[in-house]
């Protein structure tokens, strides 16, 4: 097989570990990354949104039918997705030796033909990732809701950062991610999405990893058990830590507990479901339309904000003029009120002076005082 053929083979089958945060996605990713043919990459987080942007770009590029480039050249959407996905994997494969944990180690010379990404948020983007990487495989690691919520709430004590703001958000986060993973299980079947339990990974690690590698069509490697010898990225929840869910909607608590029981007591679907495929595709399309309309909505909001700012500026000018007019009005009002009082005080002074002049005693006193005319004479 040629080198390009090998690249085509290895880059078409990336591995994604999905599930609710604090379910063991990181430790499972690191375990798989010890395999001679698999290397772990840092949580990427960007490829889900990238798939949505490709779908938006294709809509634009095919919007006018034969007058649009993509439609006129008969470029299908799945072809565009796969080409971008192939390019992403080629880029990752070329730069795998630049990863910090590869430099200066013997593993840097190993072929490592597949990568594994354990971004928990990709639980919400499985459909888009499947479009980018049609041969990708997904491992859904499931953990009971109580353990996950306790770990989420206590996570900031270890990392200094909070995953969720409160208990309600923690329950909702678990429900949203697990529900989307279960939908993907029904849509694509056990040949694409494989479910394991966190409790099985902890309680029976070798048997669990053997089943995972069987799903991945890779031989079991004992070194993949080594990361499980110590707790990595654990939130170290104290045994007596209790969840205070008194302010959480009881219907939400009942919903997550019911779903948790169903998953723990049930098994994964044995085949893909056409109805589930339609549901997951519809959810992806709705997200694409929402994101496509978001710039237009932002433009409308911006234009409305500009109009409101103009109106506020005009009203502020009117208010300033009214305030200035009121100040002038108050000044004239004060003047008109003050003038009568001044006249009254002047009148009183004149009356007082007249009375003093009419008083003989005052007149005699005044006659003994020199006036300006007599003094000058």
C-alpha positions in Angstrom: 0.0 0.0 0.0 1.3 3.5 -0.9 2.0 6.1 1.7 -1.0 8.2 0.5 -3.1 5.1 0.8 -2.0 4.6 4.4 -2.8 8.3 5.1 -6.2 7.8 3.6 -6.9 4.8 5.8 -5.7 6.2 9.1 -7.1 9.7 8.8 -10.6 8.5 8.0 -11.2 6.9 11.4 -10.7 9.4 14.3 -12.1 8.4 17.7 -14.3 10.7 19.9 -15.0 10.0 23.5 -18.3 11.6 24.5 -20.5 11.9 27.5 -21.4 14.3 30.3 -18.5 16.2 31.8 -17.1 14.5 34.9 -18.1 11.1 33.5 -14.6 9.9 32.8 -14.1 11.2 29.3 -10.5 12.5 30.1 -9.2 9.3 31.8 -10.7 7.1 29.0 -9.1 9.3 26.4 -5.7 9.0 28.1 -6.1 5.3 28.4 -6.8 4.9 24.7 -3.9 7.3 23.9 -1.4 4.8 25.4 -2.2 2.4 22.5 0.6 2.0 19.9 -1.7 3.1 17.1 -3.7 5.8 18.9 -2.5 9.2 20.2 -4.6 11.6 22.4 -5.1 15.2 21.4 -6.1 18.1 23.7 -9.8 18.8 23.9 -10.4 20.7 20.7 -13.9 22.1 21.2 -14.0 23.9 17.8 -14.9 21.2 15.3 -18.6 21.0 16.2 -19.1 24.7 15.4 -16.9 24.3 12.4 -19.3 21.7 11.0 -22.2 24.1 11.4 -20.3 26.8 9.6 -19.6 24.5 6.7 -23.3 23.7 6.4 -24.1 27.5 6.4 -21.4 28.0 3.7 -22.9 25.3 1.6 -26.3 26.8 1.8 -24.9 30.1 0.6 -22.9 28.5 -2.1 -25.9 26.5 -3.5 -28.6 29.0 -2.8 -29.2 30.1 -6.4 -29.3 26.6 -8.0 -27.4 26.4 -11.3 -26.3 30.0 -10.9 -24.4 29.1 -7.8 -20.9 27.6 -8.0 -21.5 24.5 -5.8 -24.7 23.6 -7.5 -23.4 24.3 -11.0 -20.4 22.1 -10.4 -22.4 19.4 -8.8 -20.5 19.5 -5.5 -22.5 17.7 -2.9 -22.7 18.8 0.7 -21.4 15.5 2.0 -18.4 15.8 -0.4 -17.6 19.3 1.0 -17.9 18.0 4.6 -15.7 15.0 4.0 -13.0 17.0 2.2 -12.7 19.5 5.1 -12.7 16.5 7.6 -9.9 14.8 5.6 -7.9 18.0 5.6 -8.3 18.4 9.4 -7.1 14.9 10.0 -4.1 15.3 7.7 -3.1 18.4 9.6 -3.5 16.7 12.9 -1.4 13.7 11.7 1.4 15.9 10.4 1.6 17.8 13.7 1.2 14.9 16.1 4.9 14.9 17.0 4.5 18.5 18.1 2.3 17.5 21.1 4.1 18.2 24.4 3.7 14.5 25.5 5.3 13.3 22.3 8.4 15.4 22.4 11.5 13.7 23.7 9.8 10.3 24.2 10.1 7.0 22.4 6.5 7.3 21.3 7.4 10.1 19.0 8.8 7.6 16.5 5.7 5.3 16.7 3.3 5.5 13.7 0.3 6.4 15.8 -2.2 6.2 12.9 -5.3 7.3 14.8 -6.2 10.1 17.2 -8.7 10.2 20.0 -10.4 13.4 21.2 -12.2 13.5 24.6 -14.1 16.8 24.4 -17.3 16.3 26.4 -19.1 19.1 24.5 -18.9 17.0 21.4 -21.8 15.0 22.9 -23.9 17.9 21.4 -22.2 17.7 18.0 -22.1 14.0 17.0 -24.1 14.6 13.9 -21.8 17.3 12.6 -18.7 15.3 13.4 -20.1 12.4 11.5 -20.5 14.7 8.5 -16.9 15.8 8.8 -15.6 12.3 9.5 -17.9 9.7 8.0 -15.7 6.8 9.4 -15.3 8.3 12.9 -16.2 6.1 15.9 -17.7 7.3 19.1 -17.4 5.9 22.6 -20.1 7.1 25.0 -19.0 6.7 28.6 -22.0 6.9 31.0 -21.9 7.8 34.6 -24.8 8.0 37.0 -26.3 11.5 37.5 -25.7 11.8 41.2 -22.0 11.1 40.9 -21.7 13.6 38.0 -23.6 16.4 39.7 -21.5 16.0 42.9 -18.3 16.1 40.9 -19.5 19.1 38.9 -20.4 21.1 42.1 -17.1 20.3 43.8 -14.9 20.8 40.7 -14.0 24.4 41.6 -12.3 23.3 44.8 -9.7 21.5 42.7 -9.3 23.6 39.5 -10.3 27.0 40.8 -12.9 27.1 38.0 -16.6 26.3 38.1 -18.3 24.0 35.6 -21.8 25.0 36.6 -23.3 27.9 38.5 -25.8 25.8 40.6 -27.4 22.4 41.1 -30.1 23.1 38.5 -27.5 23.8 35.8 -25.6 20.6 36.7 -28.7 18.4 36.3 -29.6 20.2 33.1 -26.1 19.8 31.7 -26.1 16.0 32.4 -29.5 15.6 30.9 -28.7 17.5 27.7 -25.4 15.7 27.0 -26.6 12.2 27.9 -29.8 12.6 25.9 -27.9 13.6 22.8 -25.5 10.7 23.2 -28.4 8.2 23.6 -30.0 9.7 20.5 -26.8 9.1 18.5 -26.7 5.5 19.8 -30.2 5.0 18.3 -29.4 6.9 15.1 -26.1 5.3 14.1 -26.2 2.0 15.9 -23.6 0.0 17.9 -21.1 -0.1 14.9 -20.6 3.7 15.2 -21.4 4.6 18.9 -20.3 2.2 21.6 -21.5 2.7 25.2 -19.5 1.8 28.3 -20.2 2.5 32.0 -17.9 4.5 34.2 -18.5 2.0 37.0 -17.3 -0.8 34.6 -14.1 1.1 33.7 -13.3 1.4 37.4 -14.5 -2.0 38.5 -13.4 -4.1 35.6 -10.9 -2.0 33.6 -9.3 -4.7 31.5 -12.5 -6.4 30.4 -14.0 -2.9 29.6 -11.0 -1.8 27.6 -10.8 -5.1 25.7 -14.4 -4.5 24.6 -13.6 -0.9 23.6 -10.6 -2.1 21.5 -12.7 -4.8 19.9 -15.2 -2.0 18.9 -12.3 0.0 17.5 -10.8 -3.0 15.6 -7.5 -2.5 17.5 -5.6 -5.2 19.5 -5.7 -4.8 23.2 -2.6 -3.2 24.7 -1.8 -3.7 28.4 -0.2 -0.3 28.7 -3.6 1.3 28.3 -4.4 0.2 31.9 -1.6 2.3 33.4 -3.5 5.6 33.7 -6.1 3.9 35.8 -3.6 3.2 38.5 -4.1 6.8 39.7 -7.0 9.2 39.6 -6.4 11.8 36.9 -8.3 15.1 36.9 -10.5 14.0 39.8 -12.5 16.4 41.7 -11.9 14.5 44.9 -15.4 14.8 46.2 -15.6 14.2 50.0 -17.8 11.2 51.0 -20.1 13.3 53.1 -20.7 15.9 50.3 -24.4 16.2 49.8 -26.4 17.8 46.9 -28.8 20.5 48.1 -31.5 20.2 45.5 -34.3 21.9 47.5 -34.5 24.8 45.0 -34.4 22.6 41.9 -37.6 21.9 39.9 -38.9 18.5 41.1 -39.9 17.6 37.6 -36.3 18.0 36.4 -35.0 15.8 39.2 -37.5 13.2 38.4 -36.7 13.3 34.7 -32.9 12.9 35.2 -33.4 10.1 37.7 -35.8 8.2 35.4 -33.4 8.5 32.5 -30.5 7.4 34.7 -32.4 4.3 35.8 -33.3 3.4 32.2 -29.7 3.6 31.0 -28.4 1.6 34.0 -31.0 -1.1 33.7 -31.2 -1.2 29.9 -28.9 -2.0 27.1 -27.7 -0.2 24.0 -29.8 -0.5 20.8 -28.7 -3.3 18.5 -29.3 -1.5 15.2 -29.6 2.0 13.8 -33.0 3.7 13.7 -34.2 5.6 10.7 -36.5 7.7 12.9 -33.6 8.6 15.2 -31.5 9.5 12.2 -34.2 11.9 11.0 -34.4 13.4 14.5 -30.7 14.0 14.9 -30.5 15.4 11.4 -33.4 17.7 12.1 -31.8 18.9 15.3 -28.6 19.7 13.3 -30.5 21.5 10.6 -32.3 23.6 13.2 -29.0 24.6 14.8 -27.6 25.5 11.3 -30.6 27.7 10.6 -30.4 29.4 14.0 -26.8 30.2 13.5 -27.3 31.3 9.9 -30.0 33.7 11.0 -28.0 35.0 14.0 -26.0 37.6 12.0 -29.3 39.0 10.5 -30.8 39.1 13.9 -27.7 40.8 15.2 -28.0 43.3 12.4 -31.6 44.0 13.3 -30.7 44.4 16.9 -27.8 46.7 16.0 -30.0 48.8 13.8 -32.7 49.0 16.4 -30.1 50.0 19.0 -28.8 52.7 16.7 -32.3 54.1 16.2 -32.9 54.0 19.9 -29.6 55.8 20.5 -30.6 58.5 18.1 -34.0 58.9 19.7 -32.4 59.1 23.1 -30.0 61.8 21.9 -32.8 63.8 20.4 -34.9 63.5 23.6 -31.8 64.4 25.7 -31.4 67.6 23.7 -35.1 68.4 24.2 -34.7 67.8 27.9 -31.7 70.1 28.0 -33.6 72.9 26.3 -36.5 72.4 28.6 -34.2 72.6 31.6 -32.6 75.7 30.3 -36.0 77.3 29.6 -37.1 76.3 33.1 -34.0 78.0 34.6 -34.8 81.2 32.8 -38.4 81.0 33.8 -37.4 80.5 37.4 -35.1 83.5 37.3 -37.9 85.8 36.0 -40.3 84.3 38.5 -37.8 85.1 41.3 -37.3 88.6 39.9 -41.0 89.4 39.8 -41.5 88.0 43.3 -38.5 90.0 44.6 -39.5 93.4 43.1 -42.7 94.0 45.1 -40.8 93.1 48.3 -38.1 95.6 47.4 -40.7 98.3 46.7 -42.4 97.5 50.0 -39.1 97.7 51.9 -38.3 101.1 50.2 -41.8 102.4 51.0 -41.4 101.4 54.7 -38.0 103.2 54.8 -39.6 106.3 53.4 -42.5 106.1 55.8 -40.1 105.7 58.7 -38.0 108.6 57.6 -41.0 110.8 57.2 -42.2 110.0 60.7 -38.9 110.8 62.1 -38.9 114.2 60.4 -42.3 114.9 61.8 -41.2 114.1 65.4 -40.2 117.4 67.2 -37.6 115.7 69.3 -36.0 114.1 66.3 -36.2 117.4 64.4 -34.4 119.2 67.3 -31.7 116.7 67.4 -31.2 116.9 63.7 -31.1 120.7 63.8 -28.2 120.6 66.3 -26.2 118.5 63.8 -24.3 120.3 61.1 -25.3 119.4 57.6 -23.1 119.3 54.6 -24.3 122.7 53.4 -23.8 124.6 56.7 -20.4 123.0 57.2 -19.2 124.0 53.8 -20.5 127.6 54.4 
